[in-house]
Every structure is written in structure tokens, then in C-alpha cells.
Amino acid sequence: SIRFTVVTRNVPGMLAHISEVFGHAQLNILQQINQSKGNVAYNVVDVDTSGHGVVDFKDVQEKITMLDGVLSSRVIYGVPGTGYAKNLEGDYFV
């Protein structure tokens, strides 16, 4: 499995939008945890990669990061420090 972390604004519908991106990519969410404080929410999503062979998460991460209300995301796998992306006022930054 692969773990995604997503920092969002704490607004209604954010979890649904994030889940939708995984669904469109045919990826099953094994576990999803959401913790919020004030106007910021932190989401941890474990995604099942079995049966998918090699999965390129760059497209999935970009779609999640560019959702309205997403502040940043990280794919946790492989080399430490890789996989970070941020939405800078509508521009995708990796």
C-alpha cells in the first residue's frame, strides 16, 4: 500500500473530493483518517496498490493537490523527502 497525506482547508466535502480522485484512478482506499483543528484539516489515506503493477501516482497527486481547498499533499513511499506537492494559488508546485 501507499500512504498519502493531504492538508486541506476544513470545509464540507473535502474528503468526498479526495476520495473521488482515488475512485477515478481505480484505487481502493484501505484506511482514511481525518483530524482537524480550526480551519485546517490533515488527512492520511492508505491506498491499496495490489493488482495494479507499477502505479504512477504523479497524476493522482496532482489532481488531489489542485482540488480547491487542498493546501499540500505528500506521497509517502520510496526515498525520504520525495513526493511532496503544493497548490500555490492555483499553480502546481513539486
Disulfide bonds with the S-S distance in Angstrom:
none
